Amino acid sequence: MVLLLVLFVGALACAALIYSTLWARYNNALQQLEPRSERLEGVVNAGAEIETLLSAASSTVAPLVHPAGETSQNDIQQKLRQMIMASGGTLVSSQVALEPGVDGKLARIRLTATVNGEWVKLVSFMESLQTHRPPFWVRTANITREGASSGAGPQNARLSLQLEAPLAPEKAKP
């Protein structure tokens, strides 16, 4: 009988030790998770404000970047071609290349174009580049006079450009 009582007390002591160990683990895990859950709750509660600020930032930035997508290179090249034609110039050649965004920089399209036309029409085209939205950033521009330097007719020139067109970041797909 005494032996049974000793075994019973020993079993109770072991159970108490196991229980206190498990309780300590639970308490430590709870102390780690509580601050994290409070931070997440704060982010969730601020969700509406974050959406509002994101929308305001997007509407501010949207006019300054070209839409991204599979056809963005062709679309941007076509827009440049339309601007050249609208100014009365002639597009001799153009090339486009996608430069992916790295290190927090936006992706962009690099364009190289050669345009021929009357001096006044080329100046008109360059003015339209400055006011166009979304912008084409001029990296280099070389203008060379073509033909005779005197005479009653208009002066013709050749304009060689290197441009950049910043692209909007593509939205992450959930």
C-alpha positions as a LaTeX table, in Angstrom:
\begin{tabular}{lrrr}
\hline
Residue & $x$ (\AA) & $y$ (\AA) & $z$ (\AA) \\
\hline
Met1 & 0.00 & 0.00 & 0.00 \\
Val2 & 2.76 & 2.44 & 0.83 \\
Leu3 & 4.50 & 1.48 & $-2.37$ \\
Leu4 & 1.36 & 2.30 & $-4.32$ \\
Leu5 & 1.06 & 5.63 & $-2.58$ \\
Val6 & 4.69 & 6.47 & $-3.38$ \\
Leu7 & 4.16 & 5.49 & $-7.01$ \\
Phe8 & 1.01 & 7.59 & $-7.15$ \\
Val9 & 2.77 & 10.65 & $-5.68$ \\
Gly10 & 5.69 & 10.09 & $-8.08$ \\
Ala11 & 3.30 & 9.90 & $-11.03$ \\
Leu12 & 1.60 & 13.11 & $-9.87$ \\
Ala13 & 4.99 & 14.82 & $-9.56$ \\
Cys14 & 5.95 & 13.69 & $-13.10$ \\
Ala15 & 2.60 & 14.88 & $-14.47$ \\
Ala16 & 3.05 & 18.25 & $-12.74$ \\
Leu17 & 6.55 & 18.59 & $-14.21$ \\
Ile18 & 5.35 & 17.74 & $-17.74$ \\
Tyr19 & 2.40 & 20.12 & $-17.35$ \\
Ser20 & 4.64 & 23.00 & $-16.20$ \\
Thr21 & 7.04 & 22.38 & $-19.11$ \\
Leu22 & 4.21 & 22.39 & $-21.64$ \\
Trp23 & 2.70 & 25.48 & $-20.03$ \\
Ala24 & 6.08 & 27.31 & $-20.27$ \\
Arg25 & 6.35 & 26.42 & $-23.97$ \\
Tyr26 & 2.81 & 27.62 & $-24.59$ \\
Asn27 & 3.47 & 30.86 & $-22.72$ \\
Asn28 & 6.70 & 31.53 & $-24.69$ \\
Ala29 & 4.95 & 30.90 & $-28.01$ \\
Leu30 & 2.09 & 33.17 & $-26.97$ \\
Gln31 & 4.53 & 35.95 & $-26.08$ \\
Gln32 & 6.13 & 35.67 & $-29.54$ \\
Leu33 & 2.84 & 35.60 & $-31.44$ \\
Glu34 & 0.95 & 38.35 & $-29.61$ \\
Pro35 & 3.08 & 41.27 & $-30.92$ \\
Arg36 & 3.00 & 39.82 & $-34.42$ \\
Ser37 & $-0.76$ & 39.44 & $-34.41$ \\
Glu38 & $-1.14$ & 42.99 & $-33.07$ \\
Arg39 & 1.05 & 44.33 & $-35.91$ \\
Leu40 & $-0.99$ & 42.37 & $-38.46$ \\
Glu41 & $-4.21$ & 43.64 & $-36.91$ \\
Gly42 & $-2.85$ & 47.19 & $-37.24$ \\
Val43 & $-2.08$ & 46.64 & $-40.93$ \\
Val44 & $-5.52$ & 45.15 & $-41.53$ \\
Asn45 & $-7.18$ & 48.06 & $-39.72$ \\
Ala46 & $-5.14$ & 50.54 & $-41.79$ \\
Gly47 & $-6.10$ & 48.72 & $-45.03$ \\
Ala48 & $-8.66$ & 51.31 & $-46.13$ \\
Glu49 & $-6.23$ & 54.17 & $-45.53$ \\
Ile50 & $-3.47$ & 52.29 & $-47.35$ \\
Glu51 & $-5.80$ & 51.69 & $-50.34$ \\
Thr52 & $-6.70$ & 55.40 & $-50.42$ \\
Leu53 & $-3.04$ & 56.47 & $-50.32$ \\
Leu54 & $-2.09$ & 53.88 & $-52.94$ \\
Ser55 & $-4.87$ & 55.10 & $-55.22$ \\
Ala56 & $-3.72$ & 58.72 & $-54.79$ \\
Ala57 & $-0.10$ & 57.75 & $-55.52$ \\
Ser58 & $-1.14$ & 55.73 & $-58.58$ \\
Ser59 & $-3.20$ & 58.60 & $-59.99$ \\
Thr60 & $-0.24$ & 60.95 & $-59.49$ \\
Val61 & 2.28 & 58.62 & $-61.14$ \\
Ala62 & 0.04 & 57.20 & $-63.92$ \\
Pro63 & 0.45 & 60.18 & $-66.29$ \\
Leu64 & 4.23 & 59.84 & $-66.04$ \\
Val65 & 4.61 & 56.19 & $-67.08$ \\
His66 & 3.57 & 54.20 & $-70.13$ \\
Pro67 & 1.33 & 51.16 & $-69.60$ \\
Ala68 & 3.27 & 47.93 & $-69.28$ \\
Gly69 & 2.29 & 44.74 & $-71.02$ \\
Glu70 & 3.15 & 42.29 & $-73.75$ \\
Thr71 & 2.55 & 44.85 & $-76.51$ \\
Ser72 & 4.11 & 47.85 & $-74.76$ \\
Gln73 & 7.14 & 47.97 & $-77.10$ \\
Asn74 & 4.97 & 48.08 & $-80.21$ \\
Asp75 & 2.48 & 50.51 & $-78.64$ \\
Ile76 & 5.20 & 52.95 & $-77.64$ \\
Gln77 & 6.93 & 52.71 & $-81.01$ \\
Gln78 & 3.57 & 53.32 & $-82.73$ \\
Lys79 & 2.88 & 56.36 & $-80.49$ \\
Leu80 & 6.28 & 57.82 & $-81.45$ \\
Arg81 & 5.57 & 57.15 & $-85.12$ \\
Gln82 & 2.20 & 58.96 & $-84.81$ \\
Met83 & 3.85 & 61.97 & $-83.17$ \\
Ile84 & 6.44 & 62.16 & $-85.97$ \\
Met85 & 3.76 & 61.91 & $-88.67$ \\
Ala86 & 1.57 & 64.53 & $-86.90$ \\
Ser87 & 4.47 & 67.01 & $-86.92$ \\
Gly88 & 5.05 & 66.45 & $-90.65$ \\
Gly89 & 8.36 & 64.59 & $-90.31$ \\
Thr90 & 9.33 & 61.30 & $-91.93$ \\
Leu91 & 10.47 & 58.37 & $-89.81$ \\
Val92 & 13.51 & 56.86 & $-91.52$ \\
Ser93 & 14.25 & 54.15 & $-88.96$ \\
Ser94 & 13.42 & 53.18 & $-85.41$ \\
Gln95 & 14.41 & 50.48 & $-82.97$ \\
Val96 & 13.04 & 49.55 & $-79.57$ \\
Ala97 & 14.47 & 47.50 & $-76.73$ \\
Leu98 & 13.01 & 46.60 & $-73.36$ \\
Glu99 & 15.26 & 47.36 & $-70.41$ \\
Pro100 & 13.93 & 45.48 & $-67.37$ \\
Gly101 & 13.68 & 47.27 & $-64.05$ \\
Val102 & 16.33 & 46.28 & $-61.50$ \\
Asp103 & 17.28 & 47.54 & $-58.03$ \\
Gly104 & 14.00 & 49.40 & $-57.54$ \\
Lys105 & 14.12 & 51.19 & $-60.90$ \\
Leu106 & 11.21 & 51.10 & $-63.30$ \\
Ala107 & 11.41 & 49.05 & $-66.46$ \\
Arg108 & 11.70 & 51.19 & $-69.58$ \\
Ile109 & 11.68 & 51.03 & $-73.32$ \\
Arg110 & 14.75 & 52.43 & $-75.07$ \\
Leu111 & 14.00 & 53.86 & $-78.49$ \\
Thr112 & 16.34 & 54.96 & $-81.24$ \\
Ala113 & 14.80 & 56.93 & $-84.09$ \\
Thr114 & 15.99 & 58.81 & $-87.16$ \\
Val115 & 13.64 & 61.46 & $-88.54$ \\
Asn116 & 13.91 & 63.54 & $-91.72$ \\
Gly117 & 11.98 & 66.69 & $-92.48$ \\
Glu118 & 11.92 & 70.42 & $-92.69$ \\
Trp119 & 13.65 & 72.25 & $-89.90$ \\
Val120 & 10.40 & 73.82 & $-88.64$ \\
Lys121 & 8.62 & 70.44 & $-88.58$ \\
Leu122 & 11.45 & 68.83 & $-86.65$ \\
Val123 & 11.34 & 71.66 & $-84.10$ \\
Ser124 & 7.58 & 71.09 & $-83.82$ \\
Phe125 & 8.18 & 67.40 & $-83.19$ \\
Met126 & 10.76 & 68.13 & $-80.47$ \\
Glu127 & 8.30 & 70.52 & $-78.81$ \\
Ser128 & 5.63 & 67.81 & $-78.84$ \\
Leu129 & 8.10 & 65.43 & $-77.15$ \\
Gln130 & 8.46 & 67.91 & $-74.27$ \\
Thr131 & 4.72 & 68.18 & $-73.64$ \\
His132 & 3.62 & 64.60 & $-74.39$ \\
Arg133 & 2.22 & 62.56 & $-71.51$ \\
Pro134 & 3.33 & 59.93 & $-70.67$ \\
Pro135 & 6.76 & 61.35 & $-71.45$ \\
Phe136 & 9.50 & 60.25 & $-73.78$ \\
Trp137 & 12.77 & 61.15 & $-72.06$ \\
Val138 & 15.33 & 62.41 & $-74.58$ \\
Arg139 & 18.75 & 60.91 & $-73.85$ \\
Thr140 & 20.56 & 62.23 & $-76.92$ \\
Ala141 & 19.54 & 64.30 & $-79.90$ \\
Asn142 & 21.69 & 65.04 & $-82.97$ \\
Ile143 & 20.45 & 67.26 & $-85.74$ \\
Thr144 & 22.22 & 67.52 & $-89.09$ \\
Arg145 & 21.33 & 69.86 & $-91.92$ \\
Glu146 & 20.70 & 68.20 & $-95.26$ \\
Gly147 & 21.01 & 69.78 & $-98.66$ \\
Ala148 & 22.06 & 73.31 & $-99.55$ \\
Ser149 & 22.50 & 75.82 & $-96.76$ \\
Ser150 & 21.04 & 78.68 & $-98.72$ \\
Gly151 & 18.10 & 79.19 & $-100.97$ \\
Ala152 & 14.51 & 80.22 & $-100.91$ \\
Gly153 & 13.10 & 76.81 & $-99.91$ \\
Pro154 & 12.80 & 75.38 & $-96.44$ \\
Gln155 & 15.85 & 73.90 & $-94.75$ \\
Asn156 & 15.80 & 70.12 & $-94.41$ \\
Ala157 & 17.46 & 68.25 & $-91.56$ \\
Arg158 & 17.95 & 64.79 & $-90.11$ \\
Leu159 & 17.25 & 64.24 & $-86.42$ \\
Ser160 & 18.74 & 61.24 & $-84.63$ \\
Leu161 & 17.27 & 60.51 & $-81.21$ \\
Gln162 & 17.76 & 58.14 & $-78.33$ \\
Leu163 & 14.72 & 58.12 & $-76.06$ \\
Glu164 & 13.47 & 56.32 & $-72.99$ \\
Ala165 & 9.86 & 55.59 & $-72.11$ \\
Pro166 & 9.32 & 54.54 & $-68.46$ \\
Leu167 & 6.87 & 51.68 & $-67.93$ \\
Ala168 & 4.37 & 51.28 & $-65.12$ \\
Pro169 & 5.11 & 48.36 & $-62.84$ \\
Glu170 & 3.04 & 45.32 & $-63.72$ \\
Lys171 & 0.50 & 44.39 & $-61.09$ \\
Ala172 & 1.25 & 41.26 & $-59.13$ \\
Lys173 & $-1.12$ & 38.41 & $-59.88$ \\
Pro174 & $-2.61$ & 36.87 & $-56.72$ \\
\hline
\end{tabular}
